[in-house]
Amino acid sequence: MLTILGFAMIATFLVLIMTKKMSPIAALVLIPALFCVAVGQGAKLGDYVIDGVGNLAPTAAMLMFAIVYFGVMIDVGLFDPIVRGILRFCKADPMRIVVGTAVLAAIVSLDGDGSTTFMITVSAMYPLYKRLKMSLVVMTGVAATANGVMNTLPWGGPTARAATALKLDASEIFIPMIPALAVGLLAVFLLSYVLGLRERKRLGMLTLDEALVREPEQEIVLAGAGGGGDRLRKGSGGSGPADLTQDGDGDEGEDDFKGLDPDRSTLRPRLYWFNAGLTVALLTAMIMQLMPIPVLFLLGAALALTVNFPHMPDQRARIAAHADNVLNVSGMVFAAAVFTGVLTGTGMVENMADSVVSAVPDAMGPHMAIVTGLLSLPLTYFMSNDGFYFGVVPVLAEAGAAHGVSPLEIARASLAGQALHMSSPLVPAVYVLVGMAKVEFGDHTRFTVKWAVLTSLVVLGAGILFGTI
């Protein structure tokens, strides 16, 4: 019964947010509360929620101060040269911009933290997508899928979990998988190329000068293939209504495109190299694990505010400017704590995992590595990496060992679903991505899941082809 209710709870949640019947925060709180009562454990709801909040509190703290930190870096102009450089390279071509998004997300993913990757990628690319009226779900979909493939790095989490759960060396799992993961990353770049061509066909191309320079009350014409075009009128502040024609852009407000505004009062050109050095030092310390990530971002945010805005009114103004993002993302994380707390506390996750494993026919025993790879797609989407790697993978490895399948093959196959996992509603980083990009989570899910599944299958197929799975 717990298995059925667990899958029903997840399905109800996904249907409600994808059909926009409920907001993600409301669905994350109310749906698990309702199902907790349905399984007869309503009296323990408070304990489950507190446990969930306790587990995710460090993540929420990290996101709060990371948003403030990178928000300040955007304000002072740290990413402006990156934005302009990418735009010059892309030549205001939507296809090149989408490919650039994938490349940037993949490169930044080397730090091993999805939240940081999404903050930097969205900070750099969001102004370009808005200027050219490109689909924002294309940006979030490409960034999430690229990060999902790169998330398999030994310091990214899944590989280390698989190694720990099966008592293996992480390098023995990861290194043989490099060719398959490289193929998966190439698939992401090919996907971004195809999606970029679709955006180019829909919007046409601007000249570089048109994209970089905006005069007051200038009307921008985005010419399509048929000679017509979508018109976007800029006001005196360089902003205009986000009249986006692609489903899922999710932003009906106005944007000031701060990332390209060369005259904003918050710029600190004399402190550029200080800010660049501080950011590099922060990311280096994070990769080297010198301190817990929440502590690093707390210190970084405090230092960035103090040096760049020494006057208290200016500091308060910067914090207030990013308060919406902080509240939206941290609120989403704490709401997700209710979902994960109930899912774990009631035993739904454990029963769901056991039922899936027991459903595997004995005849599939010799092919348990392939089975593991296929199961990694839905299971890492519907449960946390901890639940999958510590609860399911050891059982699959034991079943495979009975048929002569190496635990290494099981561990490598378990990485295949990470491209899809990064868009799971149980991953806090995805809320950073959609929150900063002003995209509805349901729109992101509808657009991204099919491409992420395809990418995961490419990784699995490549692993089989190269003989590592």
N, C-alpha and C positions, 0 to 999 in steps of 0.2 A: 504493500500500500504506500509506504514512504517513497518507493521508487516512482510510482505513478504520480503521486502528488508533487514530487520534486520536478519531474519533467513538465508536469502541468503548470507549476508555478513559473518556471522559466519561459515556457511557451506563452503563457498569459502576459507576462511582462513584455516579451518581445512584440507580441501582437499589439498591445496597447500603445507602446511607444512608436512603433512603426506606422500605425494608423493615426497617430497623434490624438488618441482619445485621452491620454494622460501625459503629463510632463514626466521626464525621467526621474526627477527627484520624488514626485508623488508616487510613481509606480514602484520605485525602489523601496519605499517605506511601507506603503499600504498593502501591496500584493503579498510580500512575505508575512506581514502581520496577520493578514487574513488566512493564509495557509497555515501559519503557526497555530492559530485557533482551530483550524479544520483538522489538524492531526492530534488535537487534544492536549497541546502543550502551551496553551495561551498563558498559563500562569508563569511560565518560564521565559516569556518573551523579553522581559526586562533584562534578565541575565544574558540571554543570547545577544541582545543589542549591545549591552555594555562590553561583552567579550569582543564583538565585532568592531566596535569603536576603538577599543584598546589596541586591537591588532592593526588598525588602519590609521591610528592617530599620528604616528611618525610620518606616514606618507602624506597625510593632510598638512602637517606642519611644513614638510619639505616643499609641497606645492605652494603653500601660502607665501613663504619667503622667496621661493624661486621665481614666482610670478612678479613679486615686488622687485627682485633683483634685475630680471631681464626686462621688466617694464622700464626701470630706470635706465638701463643700457640703451633701450630704444629711444627714450626721451633725450638722452645726451648725445645721440648720433653714432653709437658704436657700430650699428649695422648699416648705416647709410651707404658707406662705400661698397659693402657687399651687395646691397640692393641695386645700386647704380651699375656695379660691375656685371652682375648677372643680367641686368636689362640690356647693357651694351652687348654682351656676348649673345644674348638671345635675340637681339635686334627686334624687340617687340613682337616676336613671333610666338603665338600661343603654343605651338608645338614644342619649341625650344624651351619655353618657360616650364611646361609640364615635365619635360625630361630633366631640366635643371632642378626641379623640385625633388625628383627621385634621387638624383645624384647628391644633392645637398643633404637630404635626409639620410642617405646611406653613409655619407662621410661623417656627419655629426653623430650618427649612431655608434661610432667607434668608442664613444665615452661610456657605452653600456647602459645608459639611463634613458628610457623612453620619454619621460617628461621633459628632460632637458632638450632632447632631440626635437620634440614637437615645438617647444617654445622658440628655439632658434630658427627652425625651418619656417614656422608661421610668421615670426617676426620679420624675416627677410623676404618672404614670398607674398605675404598677404597684400601689401600695397600694389604689387604688380597685377595680381589677379583682380583686384578692385579697379585699378586704372583701366584695364583692358576688358572689364566686365566678364571675366572668365568664371566658370563654374567653380565655386569653392569646394564642392564635394569632390571634385577631381583632385584638388590639392590635398584634402584630408585623406582620401582613399589611397593616393599614390604614396604619401608620406607614411601612413600607417603600415602599408604592405611592405615598403622598403625597410622600415624599422623592424617589422616582424621577422624578415629574413636575417637581418643583422643582429637581432636579439639572441641568436644562437651562439654568439661569441662566448668564450668560456667565462668572461666576467659579466655577461649579460644576465645570467640567472638560470635558464633552462638546462644548459649543459652541466653547470655545477650541481644542480638539483639531481639530474639523472646520474651523475657520477657518485654523488653522496648516497642516493637511494640504493644503487646497485654495487656500491663499494668498488668503483672503478676509477681509473685515472682520467681526468677531464680531457687531457691532450689526446688520449687514445680514442676518445669518442669524437672529438672535434676535428682533428687534423685529417683523418680519412674522409670526413664529410665535406671538406672544403670545396672539392670540385662540384659536388651536387648543390651546395649552397651558392656557389658562383653561378651555376646555371639558373638557380632560382632568382638571383639578383639580376641576371641578364633578362630573365622573363619579366621582371618588374620594369626594367628600362624599356623593353619592347612594348609592354603594356602602356607605359607613359608616352611612348612615341605614338601609339595608335590613338590614345585618348587625346593627345595633343593635336594630332591631325584632325580629329573630330571637332575640337575647339577652334582650330584654324578655319575649318570649313564653315563653322557657324558664325564666326566673328570677323574673319579676314585678318589683316595685319595693319598695325599702325607704323608710321615711320618712327625712328628713334626720337627725333625732335618732338613729335606730337606726343609721345609717351612720357618724355621727361619734362617738357615745359607746358605749363598750363597758365593761360592768362585769365584774368577775371572775366566772367561771363562768356568764356570761350565755349563753343559747341564742338564736341568731338564727334566725328563720324567714324564708326567702325564699319567699314565697307565689307559686305559679303561678296560671295562669288558672283552674284547676279547684278552687282553694281549698286544694290540698295544697301542699307545699313541701319544699325541701331544707333540712336543719338543719345548722348549723355551731356546734359548742360551743367557746366561747372559754375558755382557761385563765386562770390568774391573771396571766400575763404578757401577756395580750391576743393570744395566738397560738393557732392551731389547726391541725389537719391539713388539708392541701390536698386535700380529697376532691372533685376536679373531675370533672364528668360529661362535659365536652366533650372530644373527642379532641384531643390535641396540646397540652394544657396543660403537660405535661412536668415537673411539679413534685410530687413525692410527699413532700417534706419539710415542715418547719414554717416559718411566717413570722411575724416579729414586727411587721410593718407599721410600720417605723420612721418612714416618711414622715408618719404621722399621730399618733405617740405624743408627747404634749405633755410628757412627764415624763422623757425619756431624758437621761442625764447628759452627753451630748456637745453639747447645745444651747448656743449662744453668742448669746443675743439682743442683748447689748450690741455685738456685732460684726456685726450683720446688715447694716448699710449698708456697712461695709467689705467684707464678702464679696460683696455685690451689686455694688458698684463695681468690685471686683477681677474679677468674672466679666464684667461689661460691657466693662471695659478689655481683658481677655484676648480676648474675641470680636471686639472692634473691631480689635485688633492683628492678629488672624488674618485678618480680611476685608481689611485694608489691606496684608497681607503684609509687616509690619514685620520679622518674623523667621520662620524656618522653624517650622512648627506644632509639631514635636516639642520644639523649644527653648522655645517659649512655654508649653507645658503643663508642661515640666520646671520652669521658673521659677515658674509659677503654683502647682504642687503644693508646691514647697519653701516658697514664701511663705505659702500657706494653712496648711500644717502648722505652720510656725514661729509665726505670729501666733495661730492658734486654739488650738494645743496647745503652749505653750512648754516644757513639761516632757517630757523624753525618754521616760519610760515611756508617757505619753499618745500621743506620736507613734508609738512602736512599736506600741501597741495599735491605732491607726487604720490603720496600714499592714497589720498582720496581719489586721484585719477585712476588708480588701478584697483580700487576697492571692489568694483563690480566683478572683475575677473576673479579676484581672490574669493569673494563670497560665492560666486557661482561654482567654481571648481571645488573649493573646500566643502561646500554644502553638498555637492554631488558625491564626494568621497565618503562623507559621513552617512549619507543616505545609502550608499552602496554597502556600508558597514552593517546596516540592518539586513540587507539581502544576504550577504555572506554569513552573517551571524546566525540567521535562522536556517539557512541552507546547511551549515555545518552543525549547529547545535542540535537540531532535530534528528540528525543522522541521515538526512536526505542524500547528501553527497556520497556517503559511504555506501548506502544501499543502491544508489544509481550506478556507482562504479562496479559493485559486485554483480549487479544484474547484467551490465554490459559484458563483463568478462565471462560470466557463466553462459551467455548466449552464443559465444564463439564455439562452433562445432569442433569436435575432436579431430576431424579430418583436416582442419586448418592448422593443426599443431606444427607441422613442418614449415608452415608459412607464417609463423607467429610474428616475425619481424614486419612483414607486409601488413598483417592485421593491426599491429601496433601503430604503424604509420597512418593507416586509414582511421583508426580510432582516435588518434591524436587530434584530428580535425574537430570533430564535435566535442570531444571531452575537454580539450583545452579552451574551447569556446564557452562551454557551459559550467566549467569549474575553474578554480585558480590553478596556477602552475604547481603550487604546493600540494593541492589535493590530487592532481594528476600524477605527478612524479613520485610522491611519497605514498600515495594510496593505491594507484592503479598499476603503474609501471612495474613495481616489484612482483605483483601477481602475474602480470603478463610475462615477465622474465622467467618466473618459476614454471609457468605453463610451457614456455618455449624450451626451457632447459630439458624438460622431459622428452622432447622430440629432437634434441641435439642442436637447438638454436642458441648461438652465443649471446650472453647478456650484452655484449658490445653492439651486436646488431640491433637488439631491442632498444638500447639506449640511443643509438643513432637514428633509428626510425622514429623514435618518440619526438624528435626535433622537427619533424616535417610540418606539423600543424601550427608552428609559431607565426607564420604570416597571417593566419586567421585569428590566432589568439590575441593579437594586438588590437583588434577591433571588438573584443569581448566586452560586454557591459560590466564585467567584473574586474577589468583592468583600469585602475585610476588614471593612468596616463592618457587614455583615450578621451577622457573628459577635459583634460588640458587642451588636447588637439581641437576638439569640436568647440570648446568654449572660446578659445582665442580666435578661431576661424569664424565664429558666429554661425555655425552650422548646427542644425537640429540633429541630435543623436540618431533619431529614426531615419533621417535622410542619409546620413553617413552609413548606417547599417545597410539600408537597401542598396546603396550604390556599391559599397566596398566588398560585402561578403562574397559575392560571386567571383570577383577578381582575386580575392585572397584565397578562396578555395582552389581556384585554378593554379595559383602560384604554389600553394602547398603541395598539390598533386604533381607539379613539375619537379619540385624538390624531391619528393618521394620517388618519382619515376627515374630521375637522374641518379639517385642513390642506388636504386636497383640496377640500373644500366651500368654504373661504375663498379658494381659488386661490393659496395660498402654496406648495403642492407640486404 
